[in-house]
Amino acid sequence: MRREGYELTVGQPQVIVKEEDGHKYEPYENLVVDVPEEFSSKVIDLVTRRKGELMVMETKGEMQHLEFEVPSRGLIGMRTQMLTATTGEAVMAHRFYDYKPWKGAIPGRNNGVLISKFQGKTTAYSIDKLQDRGTFFVDPGEEVYAGQILAENIKPGDLVVNGIEEKKLTNHRASGSDAATNIAPKTQLSLEECMEYIEQDECIEVTPNFIRMRKVILDEIERNRQAKKMAAEAI
């Protein structure tokens, strides 16, 4: 569709939930992971935090063979975290097993995001000032808009930032003050990696030339209003 010039918006993947006799049931999968023994504890911790249960643990040579039962919801976004935790040495496969009772809330992404406050072109000056706050998905000179996700925050929670601020020019110059900024290259995510990364209030804008992540509600005031409303309903 992208090659034919279409644009589309992709949301966070959702599982199909069944309801029987007033009870919710969700799909479960068999997850098999083969990993070097020194990383097995990290894999077990990662899967159990996502409501998975360890069913089989065997040693096969230098590898540890692990089998889990885990809700399909828990597998969303797990691949990237698994490869990071095991330095890319884990081999994982999963398949549908059965529907079982709803397991409750599953923790999502630990870190928040940096969101653009304005529309315009990002500047090296602005990104350089914000580098210590997160890892950027955009380079200087890229067109962005309000509500677009610019970077991953190093802390939990979202932060709205000005990514298009330009340096104020004065008549005075200090030696070295205009030296080139040292900006790290942006993190480039594929469509599949973006789908694993986004949360429920975020989506992916796919165009023939770009893949951008953004908030579903672009307006900051409306986004805060909806967040308060959902928090009140959850009480």
Backbone as a ProteinNet text record, in pm:
[ID]
protein_1_A
[PRIMARY]
MRREGYELTVGQPQVIVKEEDGHKYEPYENLVVDVPEEFSSKVIDLVTRRKGELMVMETKGEMQHLEFEVPSRGLIGMRTQMLTATTGEAVMAHRFYDYKPWKGAIPGRNNGVLISKFQGKTTAYSIDKLQDRGTFFVDPGEEVYAGQILAENIKPGDLVVNGIEEKKLTNHRASGSDAATNIAPKTQLSLEECMEYIEQDECIEVTPNFIRMRKVILDEIERNRQAKKMAAEAI
[TERTIARY]
83.1	0	86.2	198.5	287.9	345.5	381.2	438.2	337.7	209.2	105.4	62.1	130.8	104	-0.6	-42.3	-143.7	-79.3	-158.9	-119.4	-214.7	-163.5	-248.5	-200.5	-289.5	-258.7	-272.9	-172.2	-169	-168.9	-259.1	-265.9	-195.5	-196.6	-135.3	-211.6	-142.3	-212	-297.5	-414.8	-506.5	-544.1	-563.6	-606	-758.2	-809.5	-954.4	-997	-1080.3	-1124.4	-1263.8	-1284.6	-1416.1	-1480.7	-1612.1	-1684.9	-1786.7	-1776.1	-1866	-1913.2	-2044.9	-2105.8	-2057.4	-2039.9	-1998.1	-1850.5	-1771.7	-1627.9	-1550.3	-1439.2	-1356.1	-1248.9	-1230	-1126.8	-1037.8	-906.8	-812.5	-725.2	-665.5	-580.9	-448	-406.7	-276.3	-191	-59.4	31.1	140.4	189.4	308.5	430.4	513.5	635.6	755.6	839	960.5	1081.2	1173.8	1294.9	1416.3	1510.9	1642.1	1744.5	1817.6	1905.3	2027.4	2144.7	2260.6	2226.8	2285.7	2247.4	2260.2	2360.5	2380.6	2268.3	2187.3	2077.5	1941	1936.8	1807.1	1727.2	1795.1	1722.8	1658.7	1727.1	1670.5	1546.6	1550.9	1436.7	1318.3	1342	1234	1172	1255.7	1204.7	1120.7	1167.5	1095.4	958.6	952.3	826.1	729.5	778.4	688.5	631.1	707.4	652.9	537.2	531	421.3	318.7	305.4	203.4	225.9	347.6	377.7	412.3	391.3	424.4	523.5	632	733.8	682.3	678.3	627.7	739.8	841.9	951.5	1083.6	1182.9	1317.6	1417.7	1488.5	1582.5	1715.2	1821.9	1953.7	1985.9	2018.2	2057.3	2194.5	2298.6	2434.5	2463	2503.4	2530.8	2407.5	2297.9	2175	2072.9	1990.6	1880.2	1750.4	1672.5	1545.4	1431.8	1358.5	1251.5	1118.4	1013.5	879.7	784.5	703.6	612.4	470.8	373.2	237.9	219.1	187.8	182.2	64.8	-6.4	-113.2	-57	-133.1	-88	-56.6	-130.1	-103.1	39.1	88.3	221.8	332.8	301.2	402.3	420.6	324.1	333	447	546.6	661.2	769.9	752.3	850.2	976.1	962.9	1076	1196.7	1172.6	1282.4	1347.1	1264.5	1318.8	1397	1348.1	1415.8	1554.1	1561.9	1689.8	1787	1734.4	1819.4	1874.6	1787.5	1828	1928.5	1926	2013.6	2121.9	2144	2241	2221.8	2096.6	2063.3	2081.2	2105.2	2134.8	2013	1900.1	1780.9	1713.2	1665.3	1585.3	1446.8	1343.5	1210.8	1108.2	1010.3	899.5	774.8	658.8	534.5	418.8	319.7	200.5	79.9	-36.6	-160.6	-184.4	-230.3	-252.1	-400.6	-462.1	-602	-649.9	-781.2	-837.5	-845.8	-800.2	-803	-853.8	-891	-944.5	-849	-907.5	-833	-735.1	-611	-503.8	-482.2	-554.6	-536.7	-440.2	-408.8	-322.2	-181.1	-123.1	14	99.9	214.1	298.7	341.9	340.3	383.1	523	543.3	674.1	708.5	832.6	874.4	891.9	942.7	975.7	865.5	857.3	764.2	827.2	765.8	816.6	823.2	904.1	908.9	820.3	725.9	625.4	648	634	653.9	539.5	576.9	477	430	517.8	487.1	511	461.4	488.5	602.4	690	801.2	916.3	1034.2	1153.2	1238.1	1280.4	1366.2	1500	1559.1	1688.2	1794	1919.4	2030.9	2044.3	2019.6	2030.9	1932.7	1808.7	1705.3	1730.8	1763.2	1788.4	1910.4	2012.2	2131.8	2098.7	2010.2	1971.3	1890	1816.2	1725.3	1785.3	1908.7	1966.9	1978.5	2002	2016.2	1881.9	1771.8	1638.6	1586.5	1647.8	1595.7	1674.2	1631.3	1690.4	1600	1651.4	1566.8	1540.1	1417.8	1377.1	1381.8	1423.6	1429.6	1567.4	1605	1730.1	1701	1801.6	1781.9	1736.8	1644.5	1596.9	1475.6	1424.1	1305.4	1178.3	1079.3	948.7	874.6	828.1	749.6	622.5	529.7	405.5	368.5	278.5	236.7	171.7	216	163	246.9	347.3	435.6	535.7	570.2	668.8	808.3	889.7	1024.5	1131.2	1110.4	1216	1156.5	1236.3	1199.5	1255.9	1171.3	1214.6	1299.9	1400.4	1483	1411.6	1298.5	1222	1079.3	1005.7	864.6	786.8	676.5	594.3	631.6	530.7	551.1	588.5	658.5	703.8	686.2	620.2	601.6	718.9	786.7	908.2	901.4	987.6	999.6	1120.4	1094	1202.1	1243.3	1178.2	1206.7	1267.4	1308.6	1364	1495.4	1510.1	1632.9	1718.2	1848.7	1940.5	1923.8	1914.4	1902.6	2036.8	2033.3	2156	2178.8	2302.8	2338	2453.6	2489.3	2601.1	2736.3	2733.2	2858.6	2882.9	3003.4	3042.5	3159	3146.4	3257.3	3329.1	3459.4	3537.8	3483.5	3448.5	3399.3	3252.2	3179.6	3038.8	2951.2	2995.1	2916.1	2972.3	3048.7	3103.8	2990.2	3016.3	2913.6	2870.8	2740.3	2688.2	2716.1	2729.7	2759.1	2629.6	2557.9	2427.2	2437.8	2386.6	2388.1	2292	2324.3	2232.3	2097.7	1991.7	1859	1843.3	1753.8	1718.9	1614	1645.7	1554.8	1479	1345.3	1261.7	1184.2	1174.4	1092	945.3	854.3	711.7	680.7	740.4	716.7	768.3	885.2	940.6	855.5	800.8	710.7	584.2	530.8	410.2	435	556.9	592.3	612.3	654.2	694.8	576.9	477	373.1	283.3	223.9	126.5	-15.1	-115.8	-254.5	-298.5	-241	-280.5	-194.4	-119.6	-31	-62.6	-17.1	-36.8	79.3	79.5	187.3	127.4	188.6	148.3	241.4	184.7	263.8	232.2	333	317.8	415.5	405.5	501.1	646.9	675.6	814.6	856.8	760.6	796.5	714.2	773.4	701.6	721.4	611.4	619.6	530.2	574.2	490.4	430.2	306.7	237.2	136.5	87.5	-21.4	-152.8	-246.6	-376.1	-444.3	-439.8	-492.5	-374.4	-371.7	-256.3	-253.7	-371.4	-378.4	-343.4	-247.7	-199.2	-309.1	-388.9	-493.6	-599.4	-641.2	-741.4	-685.9	-557.3	-492.9	-494.2	-462.2	-463.5	-604	-701.6	-841	-887.4	-851.2	-891.5	-820.9	-694.9	-619.2	-681.9	-726.5	-793.2	-926.7	-997.9	-1128.4	-1112.8	-1012.9	-989.9	-943	-862.4	-817.2	-934.4	-1028.1	-1146	-1236.3	-1247.6	-1332.7	-1273.2	-1139	-1072.6	-1086.1	-1116.6	-1128.9	-1258.3
-121.1	0	125.6	122.8	238.6	262.4	154.2	169.3	231.1	210.2	264.7	405	461.5	599.8	618	510.1	521.5	564.5	630.2	660.1	585.8	537	466.2	490.3	466.4	480.5	344.6	305.6	174.6	194.6	126.4	134.7	17.8	17.9	-92.1	-221.8	-332.9	-460.7	-497.2	-553.2	-592.7	-739.9	-808.8	-948.9	-957	-1068.5	-1091.3	-1156.6	-1088.6	-1135.7	-1196.3	-1311.5	-1376.4	-1355.6	-1352.3	-1338.1	-1451.5	-1531.5	-1644	-1640.6	-1647.5	-1647.6	-1529.8	-1415.5	-1295.1	-1288.7	-1385.4	-1386.9	-1362.4	-1289.8	-1260.5	-1368.5	-1408.5	-1505.4	-1448	-1471.2	-1418.3	-1530.9	-1511	-1616.5	-1630.2	-1755.6	-1787.7	-1856.5	-1843.5	-1905.8	-1983.4	-2086.8	-2157.7	-2083.4	-2038.1	-1966.8	-2055.6	-2078.2	-2158.8	-2069	-2069.3	-1986.6	-2074.6	-2072.3	-2135.1	-2024.4	-2026.3	-1914.8	-1966.5	-1902.1	-1940.9	-1933.7	-2025	-2042.3	-1913.4	-1828.9	-1708.2	-1606.2	-1619.9	-1525.8	-1581.9	-1705.6	-1769.8	-1696.6	-1645.8	-1576.7	-1448.7	-1379.7	-1257.1	-1287	-1397.6	-1436.7	-1472.1	-1550.4	-1590.3	-1468.2	-1374.1	-1252.4	-1170.8	-1158.3	-1080.2	-1140.5	-1272.3	-1337.5	-1339.9	-1366.4	-1373	-1235.2	-1127.8	-993.4	-965.3	-1038.5	-1024	-1136	-1186.4	-1284.1	-1423.5	-1452.1	-1585.8	-1681.4	-1813.5	-1916.3	-2014	-2041	-2134.8	-2277.3	-2352.9	-2490.2	-2592.9	-2564.7	-2659.6	-2583.5	-2643.8	-2586.3	-2700.6	-2708.9	-2817.8	-2761.9	-2833.3	-2796	-2880.8	-2814.5	-2884.4	-2832.7	-2905.2	-2859.7	-2730.4	-2626.2	-2497.3	-2407.2	-2455.8	-2376.9	-2421.7	-2326.9	-2354.5	-2351.5	-2458.5	-2469.4	-2435.2	-2328.7	-2281.2	-2282.5	-2329.4	-2326.3	-2257.6	-2165.2	-2085.9	-2093.7	-2067.7	-2034.3	-1886.7	-1807.4	-1662.5	-1605.2	-1507.5	-1442	-1377.8	-1381.7	-1321.4	-1173.2	-1105.8	-963.3	-942.6	-1038.7	-1026.2	-1038.5	-1096.8	-1114.1	-989.5	-896.9	-774.5	-688.3	-665.2	-584.4	-661.3	-793.8	-870.8	-901.3	-917.4	-960.6	-867.4	-736.9	-640.6	-644.8	-650.6	-656.3	-784.9	-895.5	-1024.3	-1020.5	-965.7	-959.7	-865.2	-756.6	-662.9	-727.9	-799.3	-860.9	-973.3	-1039.4	-1155.3	-1125.2	-996.6	-951.4	-1022.1	-1047.5	-1104.1	-1254.5	-1325.5	-1468.5	-1557.6	-1500.6	-1581.6	-1621.7	-1744.3	-1792.7	-1824.1	-1750.9	-1769.1	-1800.1	-1881.1	-1913.5	-1930.9	-1897.9	-1912.9	-1947.2	-2015.1	-2050.9	-2051.4	-2032.3	-2026.1	-2157.6	-2145.8	-2264.3	-2281.7	-2182.5	-2195.2	-2062.4	-2051.1	-1935.6	-1968.4	-1874	-1891.2	-1762.8	-1767.7	-1647.1	-1528.7	-1411.3	-1283.7	-1272.2	-1234.5	-1236.7	-1101.9	-997.9	-867.2	-780.7	-665.8	-567.8	-622.4	-595.3	-638	-513.2	-503.8	-384.4	-363.2	-237.1	-204.8	-147.7	-50	14.9	89.3	78	142.1	292.7	336	476.9	551	680.1	764.3	813.5	914.2	968.7	1120.4	1179.3	1324.2	1358.8	1450.4	1483.4	1626.2	1645.7	1779	1872.2	1992.7	2092.6	2175.3	2191.9	2278.3	2205.5	2267.3	2219.1	2299.9	2232.2	2301.9	2206.3	2261.7	2181.3	2173.9	2053.9	2037.8	2106.4	2156.8	2224.5	2149.7	2159.1	2095.6	2155.4	2285.1	2353.9	2294.7	2275.1	2223.6	2077.6	1993.6	1851.3	1835.3	1917.2	1909.2	1938.3	2034.9	2068.9	1956.8	1879.5	1778	1637.6	1623.3	1489.4	1414.8	1489.8	1423.2	1377.1	1412	1371.6	1246.7	1210.8	1094.2	1057.8	948.4	898.3	935.8	1010.9	1071.1	977.8	993.8	921.7	1012.7	1137.7	1233.5	1298.5	1345.5	1418.7	1568	1654.4	1797.8	1822	1916.8	1951	1873.2	1781	1703.7	1780.7	1769.8	1831.5	1749.7	1816.6	1750	1831.1	1773.1	1843.4	1819.6	1902	1891.7	1756	1687.9	1556.2	1442.5	1472.9	1367.1	1326.5	1197.6	1147	1171.3	1246.5	1281.4	1187.9	1138.4	1061.4	977.2	881.7	805	875.5	900.3	964.8	868	919.6	831.9	797.1	864.7	841.5	799.4	742.6	715	846.1	838.7	957.5	1031.8	1095.2	1171.2	1315.6	1377.3	1515.1	1587.5	1702.4	1782.7	1880.7	1881.5	1961.4	2044.3	2145.7	2228.6	2180.8	2110.9	2055.6	2144.2	2262.3	2348.6	2483	2491.7	2618.1	2650.9	2775.4	2819.5	2899.7	2897.8	2970.1	3120.4	3191.4	3337.5	3398	3483	3545.4	3680.7	3707.8	3836.6	3897.5	4018.7	4085.7	4042.5	3968.2	3928.9	3780.5	3743.1	3604.3	3570.9	3459.8	3409.2	3301.9	3288	3190.4	3049.6	2981.1	2842.8	2830	2940.8	2931.8	2877.8	2893.2	2845.4	2717.3	2642.8	2516.6	2419.3	2328.7	2232.1	2146.9	2126	2044	1897.2	1820.4	1677.4	1599.5	1569.1	1504.5	1358	1269.7	1126.6	1098	1000.1	964.5	917.7	941.6	901.9	750.6	701.4	559.9	533.4	447.2	418.3	290.1	299.2	182.9	142.3	11.8	-37.4	-32.7	-60.7	-61.4	-163.9	-283.8	-388.3	-346.9	-281.7	-235.9	-124.5	-37.4	67.5	6.7	-98.1	-162.9	-225.1	-275.3	-329.2	-218.7	-102	6.5	86.4	116.5	211.3	157.5	252.1	219.8	242	219.8	222.7	361.1	467.5	603.6	659.1	570.6	612.4	534.5	586	516.7	547.8	482.4	498.7	557.2	663.5	723.9	670.7	595.5	532.9	602.3	663.7	730.5	666	698.4	639.6	666.3	778.8	816.7	809.6	810.2	820.1	723.2	685.1	616	700	755.9	841.5	785.1	799.1	763.9	891.6	884.5	1003.6	962	1060.4	1037.2	1031.8	949.7	942.7	1078.9	1145.4	1281.3	1377.2	1457.5	1544.8	1665.9	1720.3	1841.9	1811.2	1887	1860.3	1878.6	1983.7	2011.2	1900.9	1861.5	1755.5	1622.3	1598.1	1474.6	1467.5	1579.7	1583.5	1566.5	1625.6	1613.9	1467.9	1398.2	1258.7	1170.6	1203.1	1124.1	1136.7	1258	1279	1206.8	1209.1	1143	991.5	933.1	788.8	750.8	836.8	811.6	814.7	907.2	916.9	795.1	746.1	628.9	501.9	498.2	379.2	365.2	476.6	473.8	403.6
0	0	0	72.3	74.3	-65.3	-134.4	-269.2	-366.1	-340.3	-427.5	-385.1	-285.3	-246.7	-139.3	-74.2	32	164.1	246.3	384.2	477.5	590	685	827.4	920.1	1062.5	1129.3	1205.2	1270.3	1421.1	1490.5	1636.5	1702.6	1834	1909.2	1884.2	1859.5	1838.8	1960	1933.6	2040	2024.4	2135.8	2129.9	2126.9	2077.1	2072.4	2202.6	2278.4	2410.2	2398.2	2461.1	2463	2599.2	2600.3	2726.3	2736.3	2842	2864.8	3009.9	3026.9	3161.8	3245.9	3182.7	3254.4	3287.9	3239.6	3267.3	3137.9	3149.6	3032.5	3016.4	2891.2	2858	2747.6	2761.1	2663.5	2608.9	2489.7	2431.3	2504.3	2520.5	2578.5	2472.1	2486.7	2391	2463.1	2394.6	2440.9	2389.4	2479.8	2442.8	2472.7	2371.4	2386.6	2364.1	2459.9	2450.8	2475.8	2382	2400.8	2415.5	2527.9	2560.1	2636.7	2621.8	2703.4	2852	2927.7	3068.3	3149.5	3120.5	3201.8	3186	3079.2	3057.6	3098.1	3144	3170.1	3278.4	3381.6	3489	3438.5	3345.5	3288.9	3205.9	3130.4	3048.4	3137.3	3241.6	3332.8	3398.9	3442.8	3506.3	3408.9	3285.1	3184.1	3154.6	3138.6	3102.8	3221.6	3342	3458.1	3492.1	3463.6	3484.9	3390.1	3278.8	3183.5	3199.3	3322.6	3361.2	3303.8	3257.1	3206.3	3319.7	3296	3394.8	3334.1	3407.4	3360.8	3377.4	3266.8	3269.1	3257	3176.1	3152	3155.8	3222	3224.6	3213.7	3101.8	3076.8	3026	3056.6	3006.2	2885.2	2774.1	2651.5	2608.6	2651.4	2623.6	2698.5	2625.6	2688.3	2690.7	2635.3	2626	2729.7	2769.8	2861.1	2779.3	2788.4	2716	2812.4	2782.5	2870.4	2794.7	2861	2802.8	2900.4	2847.1	2929.2	2872.9	2959.5	2917.6	2948.5	2847.5	2866.3	2787.8	2844.2	2767.6	2641.5	2533.4	2407.5	2426.2	2517.1	2543.7	2593.1	2670.5	2727.7	2624.7	2508.1	2404	2319.6	2326.4	2247.1	2300.8	2217.9	2259.7	2332.6	2349.9	2426.7	2345.5	2214.6	2132.5	2147.3	2136	2144.9	2282.3	2387.8	2524	2547.3	2489.2	2504	2438.7	2317.7	2248.4	2319.8	2375.5	2449.6	2575.7	2649	2776.4	2756.5	2638.8	2615	2512.5	2484.2	2383	2249.6	2214.6	2084.1	2072.6	2184.5	2176.4	2202.5	2236.3	2262.1	2131.9	2126.9	2014.5	2070.1	2023.1	2079.3	1970.5	2008.3	1918.2	2004.1	1947.1	2024.5	1931.7	1986.9	1910	2002.6	1943.2	2021.4	2094.4	2219.7	2302.6	2334.3	2401.5	2440.8	2498.2	2518	2589	2736.8	2820.3	2965.5	3029.5	3159	3225.3	3215.2	3206.6	3197.3	3312.8	3282.5	3382	3450.1	3410	3472.4	3394	3451.9	3383.5	3366.5	3251.5	3221.7	3203.5	3270.5	3257.8	3113	3070.2	2933.9	2933.4	2850	2836.4	2965.2	3007.9	3132.8	3117.3	3003.9	2984	2909.6	2936.2	2862.7	2733.2	2672.5	2546.3	2553.8	2466.5	2448.6	2329.3	2349.5	2248.4	2200.3	2069.7	2012.8	2053.6	2094	2133.8	2013.6	1913.8	1799.5	1667.6	1560.8	1426.4	1365.5	1290.2	1227.1	1201.3	1175.8	1151.6	1277.6	1312.9	1430.8	1406.4	1513.8	1503.3	1584.1	1537.6	1609.1	1749.1	1761.8	1891.2	1992.5	1948.1	2037.8	2076.2	1976.9	2004.4	2094.5	2073.2	2156.4	2303	2325.8	2464.2	2528.8	2446.7	2499.9	2501.4	2452.8	2440.5	2572.1	2681.5	2810.5	2866.8	2800.6	2846.3	2776	2661.1	2592.1	2467.2	2403.4	2279.9	2163.2	2068.1	1964.5	1846.4	1791.1	1670.7	1547.4	1564	1452.8	1449.5	1329.7	1310.7	1300	1316.4	1292	1147.7	1132.2	998.9	952.3	1034.1	995.9	1031.6	945.5	972.1	1077.8	1182.5	1287.5	1312.2	1384.4	1416.2	1561.8	1613.9	1753.8	1778.3	1883	1915.6	1863.3	1780.2	1728.1	1835.6	1839.5	1934.6	1877.4	1951.1	1904.8	1960.3	2083.3	2149	2260.8	2306.8	2425.7	2547.9	2645.1	2769.3	2850.1	2919.4	3003.2	3133.6	3161.3	3283.6	3247.9	3343.6	3319.1	3300.7	3227.4	3206.8	3080	3019.8	2895.9	2926.1	2832.7	2848.2	2715.3	2718.6	2598.4	2587.3	2471.1	2455.8	2327.2	2322.2	2202.8	2122.6	2012.6	1932	1816.5	1803.6	1688.9	1731.4	1858.9	1909.1	1839.4	1796.8	1732.2	1829.9	1805.2	1893.2	1874.4	1988.3	1982.8	1941.5	1840.5	1792.1	1859.7	1896.7	1957.3	1878.7	1915.3	1849.2	1904.6	2014.1	2078.9	2057.1	2034.8	2014.8	2107.8	2176.5	2256.9	2176	2199.6	2124.2	2146.3	2037.6	2048.3	2079	2095.4	2135.3	2023.3	1899	1786.5	1727.4	1806.5	1758	1727.5	1636.2	1595.1	1714	1724.9	1834.8	1807	1914	1902	1925.6	1817.8	1828.7	1787.6	1871.6	1840.6	1725.3	1639.9	1530.3	1585.7	1510.9	1558	1558.3	1642.6	1645.2	1538.3	1442.8	1331.4	1363	1372.2	1400.5	1276.2	1253.3	1143.9	1186.6	1092.3	1125.2	1232.8	1222.9	1322.1	1459.9	1462.7	1590.8	1650.3	1565.7	1614	1675.6	1612	1663.7	1800	1821.5	1952.7	2055.3	2008	2099.4	2153.6	2070.1	2108.3	2220	2293.1	2396.9	2342.3	2428.2	2382.5	2335.4	2392.3	2353.1	2240.2	2173	2064.7	1937.2	1824.4	1697.2	1603.5	1487.5	1389.4	1262.6	1213.5	1086.9	978.4	884	777.8	645.9	584.5	455.6	357.5	228.6	132.9	166.2	233.7	259.7	405.8	499.4	641.1	725.9	838	945.4	1070.3	1122.9	1241.3	1351	1474.5	1588.8	1645.9	1691.3	1740.9	1847.9	1921.4	2014	1934.4	1979.8	1912	1915.4	2032.7	2047	2038	1932.4	1909.5	2001.5	2034.7	2116.1	2261.2	2316.8	2452.7	2557.4	2544.9	2643.7	2641.8	2522	2509.2	2559.1	2536.4	2582.6	2734.8	2800.8	2947.2	3001.4	2931.5	2974.6	2969.5	2860.6	2845.9	2950.2	2978.7	3078.6	3216.9	3252.7	3382.6	3387.7	3274.7	3267.7	3286.2	3219.5	3231.6	3372	3433.9	3570.5	3668.4	3646.4	3734.1	3717.2	3592.2	3567.3	3626.2	3635	3687.2	3838.1	3906	4053.2	4093.9
[MASK]
+++++++++++++++++++++++++++++++++++++++++++++++++++++++++++++++++++++++++++++++++++++++++++++++++++++++++++++++++++++++++++++++++++++++++++++++++++++++++++++++++++++++++++++++++++++++++++++++++++++++++++++++++++++++++++++++++++++++++++

